[in-house]
Amino acid sequence: MKLITNGKTYNNVTGIINTKQCTVYLDSQHDIELGEEIIFTSDEGVMGCTLKKADYKVWKCTGNAVHINVDEEVEPTPYEPTIEEVREEAVKSLNDATEQTIYAGVDVKTSYGDEHFSLTANDQANIGNIFNAVVMGVEEYPYHADGKECVIYPKADIVSLYVAMQTLITKLTTHCNLLRQFANSCEDKDTVKAITLATELTGKLAEQEVKVLASAKAQMDAMLAKLA
């Protein structure tokens, strides 16, 4: 479920709620500032209930535990996630960051100047189809950069766009895949929590990344040579 307070929304909240007391645990946030009211909804945004600070004696967040009670002061015990849960959250974060970074797109120098192209799933499919047309022999094809009208791009521009797209996707997905391996093999929670898409790989994983990207570039160069 979701918890909303002080104008902020917190996802993946778990715990017990009733009119007398409430003890819930936040997914990753700690020691948040509670507003004058707390709203609980389902993950889909369906309204659950609203609690008001004026109705309770205890109204606080300790660690990642939100504790509300009409009566006595009972200090909640902050929930400590297992290493498996920490890994799961790290992997989800990596997957989301990789997807969003790819979707943000690439800059490509075309016949019309420096242009930006988004790479959502639909964009990737469209660019792939256009490139396939080039492979089949067409010399130009209509497409559009972000925020611009549709124009005719020559073969060279289409190839440049496709290469930029595939290079970005291969680089990010390879890095994400190896970071997931690192996260799933690490036993230290703090280390796993600190992993982001910007984390650099070391040791054998770094060597594997270099090997995979070099192979991908060689295959791309061989394909481009056939198109020349």
VMD Tcl script that draws the C-alpha trace (Angstrom):
set ca {
  {0.00 0.00 0.00}
  {0.96 3.69 -0.13}
  {1.32 6.23 2.68}
  {0.79 9.93 1.94}
  {1.75 12.67 4.40}
  {3.25 16.15 4.25}
  {2.71 16.22 0.50}
  {4.90 13.16 -0.09}
  {3.98 9.62 -1.15}
  {5.76 6.52 0.16}
  {5.33 3.23 -1.70}
  {5.58 -0.42 -0.65}
  {4.31 0.24 2.89}
  {3.42 -2.78 5.03}
  {1.87 -3.20 8.46}
  {-1.30 -3.08 10.54}
  {-3.83 -0.23 10.62}
  {-6.93 0.23 12.80}
  {-8.70 3.14 14.46}
  {-6.82 2.68 17.75}
  {-3.28 2.12 16.61}
  {-1.18 1.85 13.53}
  {2.28 0.37 13.05}
  {3.53 0.31 9.48}
  {6.95 -0.02 7.91}
  {8.40 2.04 5.10}
  {10.25 0.32 2.29}
  {13.44 2.40 2.29}
  {12.75 5.81 3.87}
  {13.69 6.49 7.50}
  {12.72 9.11 10.08}
  {10.28 10.92 7.82}
  {8.42 13.98 9.06}
  {4.74 13.19 9.57}
  {2.18 15.85 8.69}
  {-1.10 16.65 10.41}
  {-2.72 13.69 8.70}
  {-1.77 10.42 7.04}
  {-3.62 8.93 4.09}
  {-3.35 5.26 3.20}
  {-4.24 3.98 -0.28}
  {-3.81 0.77 -2.22}
  {-0.90 0.41 -4.62}
  {-3.35 1.36 -7.40}
  {-4.31 4.58 -5.60}
  {-7.68 3.44 -4.22}
  {-8.43 5.39 -1.04}
  {-8.11 3.41 2.18}
  {-8.31 5.56 5.30}
  {-7.19 8.91 6.69}
  {-5.74 9.35 10.20}
  {-5.49 12.77 11.86}
  {-2.77 13.71 14.33}
  {-5.27 15.42 16.69}
  {-6.92 12.05 17.41}
  {-3.77 10.33 18.69}
  {-1.30 10.67 21.56}
  {1.52 8.93 19.74}
  {2.33 10.20 16.24}
  {5.88 9.59 15.05}
  {8.29 7.78 12.78}
  {11.26 5.97 14.28}
  {13.66 4.50 11.75}
  {11.45 3.05 9.06}
  {8.54 2.38 11.46}
  {5.56 4.72 11.62}
  {3.79 4.35 14.97}
  {0.42 5.89 15.87}
  {-1.54 5.14 19.03}
  {-4.48 6.68 20.89}
  {-3.13 5.54 24.26}
  {0.27 4.57 25.56}
  {3.70 5.32 24.26}
  {5.08 2.11 22.77}
  {8.40 2.33 21.04}
  {8.20 0.38 17.78}
  {11.04 -1.78 16.60}
  {12.24 -0.65 13.18}
  {11.98 -3.44 10.63}
  {15.33 -4.68 9.37}
  {15.04 -6.15 5.87}
  {16.76 -9.43 5.08}
  {19.68 -9.57 2.66}
  {17.31 -11.14 0.12}
  {14.91 -8.20 0.40}
  {17.77 -5.71 0.09}
  {19.01 -7.50 -3.03}
  {15.52 -7.57 -4.51}
  {15.14 -3.81 -4.01}
  {18.58 -3.16 -5.51}
  {17.81 -5.25 -8.59}
  {14.46 -3.52 -9.07}
  {16.12 -0.12 -8.79}
  {18.78 -1.12 -11.33}
  {16.18 -2.41 -13.79}
  {14.09 0.75 -13.47}
  {17.12 3.04 -13.87}
  {18.32 1.15 -16.93}
  {14.92 1.29 -18.59}
  {14.46 5.00 -17.90}
  {17.99 5.87 -19.07}
  {17.43 4.00 -22.33}
  {14.01 5.58 -22.81}
  {15.59 9.04 -22.35}
  {17.32 8.44 -25.67}
  {20.45 9.50 -27.55}
  {21.93 12.49 -29.33}
  {22.84 11.87 -32.96}
  {24.54 14.11 -35.52}
  {22.41 13.94 -38.68}
  {22.15 15.85 -41.93}
  {19.92 18.30 -40.03}
  {22.38 18.96 -37.22}
  {22.65 17.61 -33.67}
  {19.32 15.98 -32.83}
  {17.86 14.02 -29.93}
  {15.88 10.81 -30.32}
  {13.87 9.18 -27.52}
  {14.15 5.40 -27.21}
  {10.93 4.16 -25.67}
  {9.89 0.62 -26.59}
  {7.87 1.97 -29.52}
  {10.74 4.20 -30.65}
  {13.13 1.23 -30.59}
  {10.73 -0.80 -32.72}
  {10.30 2.05 -35.21}
  {14.04 2.65 -35.56}
  {14.63 -1.08 -35.91}
  {12.06 -1.28 -38.72}
  {13.60 1.70 -40.51}
  {17.05 0.17 -40.25}
  {15.72 -3.12 -41.64}
  {14.42 -1.17 -44.63}
  {17.94 0.17 -45.17}
  {19.33 -3.35 -44.99}
  {16.79 -4.33 -47.67}
  {18.14 -1.60 -49.94}
  {16.28 1.70 -49.40}
  {18.44 4.84 -49.58}
  {16.25 7.15 -47.48}
  {13.31 7.01 -45.10}
  {11.02 9.43 -43.21}
  {11.38 9.80 -39.44}
  {11.48 12.54 -36.82}
  {13.68 13.70 -33.97}
  {12.15 14.71 -30.64}
  {9.91 17.75 -30.98}
  {10.50 18.06 -34.73}
  {8.47 17.40 -37.83}
  {8.91 14.27 -39.92}
  {11.67 14.63 -42.53}
  {13.47 12.39 -44.99}
  {16.67 10.94 -43.56}
  {19.34 9.53 -45.88}
  {20.70 6.04 -45.36}
  {23.78 7.30 -43.49}
  {21.65 9.10 -40.89}
  {19.46 6.05 -40.33}
  {22.52 3.86 -39.83}
  {24.02 6.39 -37.38}
  {20.77 6.47 -35.38}
  {20.54 2.68 -35.26}
  {24.18 2.31 -34.18}
  {23.74 4.93 -31.44}
  {20.59 3.18 -30.20}
  {22.09 -0.30 -30.12}
  {25.34 0.91 -28.57}
  {23.48 2.59 -25.71}
  {21.17 -0.38 -25.13}
  {24.02 -2.90 -25.17}
  {26.17 -0.80 -22.84}
  {23.42 -0.20 -20.28}
  {21.88 -3.67 -20.30}
  {25.31 -5.32 -20.00}
  {26.29 -3.06 -17.10}
  {22.93 -3.62 -15.38}
  {23.15 -7.39 -15.81}
  {26.60 -7.56 -14.24}
  {25.61 -5.22 -11.40}
  {22.69 -7.53 -10.65}
  {25.13 -10.42 -10.43}
  {27.25 -8.39 -8.03}
  {24.22 -7.49 -5.89}
  {22.97 -11.08 -5.74}
  {26.38 -12.40 -4.68}
  {27.14 -9.73 -2.07}
  {26.47 -10.53 1.61}
  {26.87 -7.00 2.99}
  {23.57 -5.10 3.14}
  {25.13 -1.63 3.12}
  {27.17 -2.47 0.04}
  {24.09 -3.77 -1.78}
  {22.04 -0.72 -0.78}
  {24.74 1.55 -2.24}
  {24.64 -0.07 -5.69}
  {23.31 2.18 -8.44}
  {23.56 2.17 -12.21}
  {26.57 4.49 -11.83}
  {28.46 1.92 -9.72}
  {31.66 0.80 -11.41}
  {32.38 -2.89 -11.72}
  {35.63 -4.39 -10.49}
  {37.56 -7.63 -10.89}
  {36.18 -10.39 -13.09}
  {32.87 -8.59 -13.60}
  {34.69 -5.56 -15.00}
  {36.72 -7.84 -17.28}
  {33.52 -9.53 -18.45}
  {31.96 -6.15 -19.24}
  {34.93 -5.11 -21.39}
  {34.85 -8.47 -23.18}
  {31.12 -8.34 -23.93}
  {31.18 -4.74 -25.18}
  {34.22 -5.38 -27.35}
  {32.49 -8.37 -28.92}
  {29.32 -6.36 -29.51}
  {31.33 -3.57 -31.19}
  {33.14 -6.06 -33.43}
  {29.82 -7.54 -34.56}
  {28.41 -4.07 -35.21}
  {31.50 -3.07 -37.22}
  {31.23 -6.26 -39.30}
  {27.57 -5.53 -40.06}
  {28.31 -1.93 -41.04}
  {31.10 -3.09 -43.34}
  {28.58 -5.18 -45.28}
  {26.27 -2.18 -45.62}
  {28.99 0.12 -46.92}
}
mol new
graphics top color blue
foreach p $ca { graphics top sphere $p radius 0.5 }
foreach p [lrange $ca 0 end-1] q [lrange $ca 1 end] { graphics top cylinder $p $q radius 0.2 }
display resetview
